Amino acid sequence: MIYANISQLKDYEFLPEAVKRCFEYAAGHDLESLEKGSYPIDGENLFVNIVEYETTDRENRFWEAHRKYLDVHLMLKGEERIDLGFIGRMEQKEFVDKDDFLPLEGEADSHVVLRNGDFLICYPEDGHMTAIKTDVPAGIKKAIFKVLI
């Protein structure tokens, strides 16, 4: 897991080129003006999902992880809490290959709060529970880049 703000990108030169391409794409496109949906960047190797939703209570959310793709969450508008847990400490359910979705059960080891310009990189060992409200439910808009591992 890597958590930072796009203003700090100069400190992350060590990131793989595929991950750096996410930030290059974000700098060259007005992501906030895009409609919800999936946008190809490099076929199945790299694409971005633009999502909008209302944050909610933790009890209404679920744990997930991925095996084929790492996630780069980039907050465009709003504020969202994301709980994090190492999948090795969690009960792993049946992997859904076509959706690259690994459902999990367990407790959080940590959490982050994403605000405008913040990003979170989740690797396959990083279970995450998204869309949790901070104080009150709020609408958010986020880009989730999917980088083939």
C-alpha positions as a Markdown table, in Angstrom:
| # | Residue | x | y | z |
|---|---|---|---|---|
| 1 | Met | 0.0 | 0.0 | 0.0 |
| 2 | Ile | 1.2 | 3.5 | -0.9 |
| 3 | Tyr | -0.7 | 6.5 | 0.3 |
| 4 | Ala | 0.2 | 10.1 | -0.8 |
| 5 | Asn | -1.0 | 13.1 | -2.7 |
| 6 | Ile | -0.2 | 13.9 | -6.3 |
| 7 | Ser | 1.7 | 17.0 | -5.2 |
| 8 | Gln | 4.3 | 14.6 | -3.8 |
| 9 | Leu | 4.8 | 12.6 | -7.0 |
| 10 | Lys | 8.5 | 13.7 | -7.2 |
| 11 | Asp | 9.1 | 11.6 | -4.2 |
| 12 | Tyr | 7.8 | 8.4 | -5.9 |
| 13 | Glu | 10.2 | 8.1 | -8.9 |
| 14 | Phe | 10.7 | 4.5 | -7.9 |
| 15 | Leu | 7.2 | 3.5 | -8.9 |
| 16 | Pro | 6.9 | 1.1 | -11.9 |
| 17 | Glu | 6.4 | 2.8 | -15.3 |
| 18 | Ala | 2.9 | 1.4 | -15.6 |
| 19 | Val | 1.9 | 3.1 | -12.4 |
| 20 | Lys | 3.6 | 6.4 | -13.4 |
| 21 | Arg | 1.5 | 6.2 | -16.6 |
| 22 | Cys | -1.7 | 6.5 | -14.4 |
| 23 | Phe | -0.5 | 9.9 | -13.1 |
| 24 | Glu | 0.6 | 11.0 | -16.6 |
| 25 | Tyr | -2.8 | 10.1 | -17.9 |
| 26 | Ala | -4.5 | 12.0 | -15.0 |
| 27 | Ala | -2.3 | 15.1 | -15.7 |
| 28 | Gly | -3.2 | 15.1 | -19.4 |
| 29 | His | -7.0 | 14.5 | -19.0 |
| 30 | Asp | -9.8 | 16.3 | -17.1 |
| 31 | Leu | -10.9 | 13.2 | -15.2 |
| 32 | Glu | -13.4 | 15.1 | -13.2 |
| 33 | Ser | -15.4 | 15.9 | -16.3 |
| 34 | Leu | -15.6 | 12.3 | -17.4 |
| 35 | Glu | -18.8 | 10.4 | -17.0 |
| 36 | Lys | -18.9 | 7.3 | -14.9 |
| 37 | Gly | -17.5 | 4.3 | -16.7 |
| 38 | Ser | -14.4 | 2.5 | -17.9 |
| 39 | Tyr | -11.8 | 4.1 | -20.2 |
| 40 | Pro | -9.0 | 2.2 | -21.9 |
| 41 | Ile | -5.5 | 3.6 | -21.8 |
| 42 | Asp | -3.5 | 0.5 | -22.9 |
| 43 | Gly | -6.1 | -2.2 | -23.6 |
| 44 | Glu | -6.3 | -4.7 | -20.8 |
| 45 | Asn | -2.9 | -3.7 | -19.4 |
| 46 | Leu | -4.1 | -0.3 | -18.1 |
| 47 | Phe | -7.5 | 1.3 | -17.9 |
| 48 | Val | -9.3 | 3.7 | -15.6 |
| 49 | Asn | -12.7 | 3.4 | -14.0 |
| 50 | Ile | -14.5 | 6.6 | -13.1 |
| 51 | Val | -16.8 | 6.1 | -10.2 |
| 52 | Glu | -19.3 | 8.2 | -8.3 |
| 53 | Tyr | -21.1 | 7.1 | -5.2 |
| 54 | Glu | -22.3 | 8.1 | -1.7 |
| 55 | Thr | -20.1 | 7.1 | 1.2 |
| 56 | Thr | -21.9 | 5.1 | 3.9 |
| 57 | Asp | -21.5 | 3.3 | 7.2 |
| 58 | Arg | -18.8 | 0.7 | 7.5 |
| 59 | Glu | -21.4 | -2.0 | 8.2 |
| 60 | Asn | -22.8 | -1.5 | 4.6 |
| 61 | Arg | -19.5 | -2.2 | 2.9 |
| 62 | Phe | -17.4 | -5.3 | 2.1 |
| 63 | Trp | -13.7 | -6.3 | 1.9 |
| 64 | Glu | -12.0 | -7.0 | -1.4 |
| 65 | Ala | -8.6 | -7.6 | -3.0 |
| 66 | His | -7.4 | -8.4 | -6.5 |
| 67 | Arg | -4.9 | -10.8 | -8.0 |
| 68 | Lys | -4.5 | -9.7 | -11.6 |
| 69 | Tyr | -4.5 | -5.9 | -11.2 |
| 70 | Leu | -3.3 | -3.4 | -8.7 |
| 71 | Asp | -5.6 | -0.5 | -7.9 |
| 72 | Val | -4.5 | 3.2 | -8.0 |
| 73 | His | -7.4 | 5.1 | -6.3 |
| 74 | Leu | -7.2 | 8.9 | -7.1 |
| 75 | Met | -9.7 | 11.1 | -5.4 |
| 76 | Leu | -11.2 | 13.7 | -7.7 |
| 77 | Lys | -13.9 | 15.2 | -5.5 |
| 78 | Gly | -15.1 | 14.5 | -1.9 |
| 79 | Glu | -13.8 | 12.6 | 1.0 |
| 80 | Glu | -13.8 | 8.8 | 1.7 |
| 81 | Arg | -12.4 | 6.5 | 4.3 |
| 82 | Ile | -10.8 | 3.3 | 3.1 |
| 83 | Asp | -10.1 | 0.5 | 5.6 |
| 84 | Leu | -7.0 | -1.6 | 4.9 |
| 85 | Gly | -6.0 | -5.1 | 6.0 |
| 86 | Phe | -3.4 | -7.6 | 4.9 |
| 87 | Ile | -5.1 | -10.5 | 3.2 |
| 88 | Gly | -2.8 | -13.0 | 5.0 |
| 89 | Arg | -4.6 | -12.0 | 8.3 |
| 90 | Met | -8.1 | -12.4 | 6.7 |
| 91 | Glu | -10.3 | -15.2 | 5.7 |
| 92 | Gln | -10.2 | -15.4 | 1.9 |
| 93 | Lys | -13.4 | -16.4 | 0.1 |
| 94 | Glu | -13.8 | -17.9 | -3.4 |
| 95 | Phe | -11.9 | -15.8 | -6.0 |
| 96 | Val | -14.1 | -14.6 | -8.9 |
| 97 | Asp | -11.7 | -14.7 | -11.8 |
| 98 | Lys | -13.7 | -12.8 | -14.4 |
| 99 | Asp | -14.1 | -9.8 | -12.1 |
| 100 | Asp | -10.6 | -10.1 | -10.5 |
| 101 | Phe | -12.5 | -10.0 | -7.2 |
| 102 | Leu | -11.3 | -11.7 | -4.0 |
| 103 | Pro | -13.9 | -11.3 | -1.2 |
| 104 | Leu | -12.5 | -11.3 | 2.3 |
| 105 | Glu | -13.6 | -11.4 | 5.9 |
| 106 | Gly | -11.7 | -9.9 | 8.8 |
| 107 | Glu | -10.7 | -6.8 | 10.7 |
| 108 | Ala | -8.9 | -3.6 | 9.6 |
| 109 | Asp | -5.2 | -3.2 | 10.3 |
| 110 | Ser | -5.4 | 0.5 | 9.3 |
| 111 | His | -7.3 | 3.1 | 7.3 |
| 112 | Val | -6.7 | 6.2 | 5.2 |
| 113 | Val | -8.9 | 9.1 | 4.3 |
| 114 | Leu | -8.7 | 10.2 | 0.7 |
| 115 | Arg | -9.3 | 13.9 | -0.1 |
| 116 | Asn | -8.9 | 15.7 | -3.4 |
| 117 | Gly | -5.6 | 14.8 | -5.1 |
| 118 | Asp | -4.8 | 12.0 | -2.6 |
| 119 | Phe | -4.0 | 8.6 | -4.0 |
| 120 | Leu | -3.9 | 5.0 | -2.6 |
| 121 | Ile | -2.1 | 2.2 | -4.4 |
| 122 | Cys | -3.4 | -1.2 | -3.3 |
| 123 | Tyr | -1.3 | -4.3 | -4.2 |
| 124 | Pro | -2.7 | -7.8 | -4.2 |
| 125 | Glu | -1.9 | -8.4 | -0.5 |
| 126 | Asp | -3.8 | -5.2 | 0.5 |
| 127 | Gly | -7.4 | -6.0 | 1.3 |
| 128 | His | -9.5 | -2.8 | 1.1 |
| 129 | Met | -13.0 | -1.7 | 2.1 |
| 130 | Thr | -14.0 | 1.5 | 0.2 |
| 131 | Ala | -16.9 | 4.0 | 0.4 |
| 132 | Ile | -16.9 | 4.5 | 4.1 |
| 133 | Lys | -18.1 | 7.8 | 5.3 |
| 134 | Thr | -15.8 | 10.1 | 7.4 |
| 135 | Asp | -18.4 | 12.1 | 9.4 |
| 136 | Val | -21.6 | 12.1 | 7.4 |
| 137 | Pro | -22.4 | 10.3 | 4.1 |
| 138 | Ala | -21.2 | 12.4 | 1.1 |
| 139 | Gly | -20.9 | 12.1 | -2.6 |
| 140 | Ile | -17.5 | 11.4 | -4.1 |
| 141 | Lys | -15.9 | 11.1 | -7.5 |
| 142 | Lys | -12.8 | 9.0 | -7.9 |
| 143 | Ala | -10.6 | 7.5 | -10.6 |
| 144 | Ile | -9.6 | 3.9 | -10.1 |
| 145 | Phe | -6.7 | 2.9 | -12.4 |
| 146 | Lys | -6.3 | -0.8 | -12.9 |
| 147 | Val | -2.7 | -1.8 | -13.7 |
| 148 | Leu | -2.1 | -5.4 | -14.9 |
| 149 | Ile | 0.5 | -7.1 | -12.8 |
